[in-house]
Amino acid sequence: MSISQRQTASGRPLRVAPAWVGAPTATEADTHHLLPVRDAVWIWSVRRYARLALWALPAAAVCYGWLTLEVQGVPGPLAVGLFAGWLAMISLIALAGLLAGSRTRRCALAGLLTTLAGATLLLPVAALPEDAVVASAPMAAGHVDSLLTVAAAVCGAGMLLLGWAVFRSKLVNPADGVLLMLAALAMGAGTSVDQPVPTVGALLALAAGMGLAWTGGRLVPRS
């Protein structure tokens, strides 16, 4: 791709980049494959963000695993849980963005929206005392645990859809999609089962997150 040389008002050479990226000798029939430079730079920036943000998934899995061990101390389970949820949302948004160019983009988008809906429902139920939840919502006192189970199940269903999208995308390692689906099942049932199922779910999410972050970091867009 050639770059023309021109003179500025001060006499210095001006480097002018071409307005389109693609094949330099593209024919009229191939012009639909060309992209404006600004769009190509924007797409590359989004993909770079997605590749880097995928490392938030294993970090969220470590925080969630620490939470399932019920270790008492600073900073406390609430702070660790909120931090784990924040990291998980960043990584899942990045994962859906990375899969936006694959054939499973609709499934990835549905999984992301389902997970966000479950997290929105889970946050006030898990963070607030039971009396505050009952006072702010029209429900009986005994239904808070059921609401917590439903919220966790919705989050697990969203992660299950994302794992299926990873498995069918043919963009990253399909084994990471299987691990993510298994982690979704274990973590979605974490509020209704005892140990060691939640911790096993955290370990599965850690393995899936490490694999996705490593594979996604090596992805290069097709030229």
Helices and strands as residue ranges (DSSP letters): E 4-7, E 13-16, E 20-21, G 28-33, E 35-36, H 37-53, H 56-68, H 77-98, G 99-101, H 105-127, H 130-136, G 141-143, H 144-169, H 174-188, H 197-217
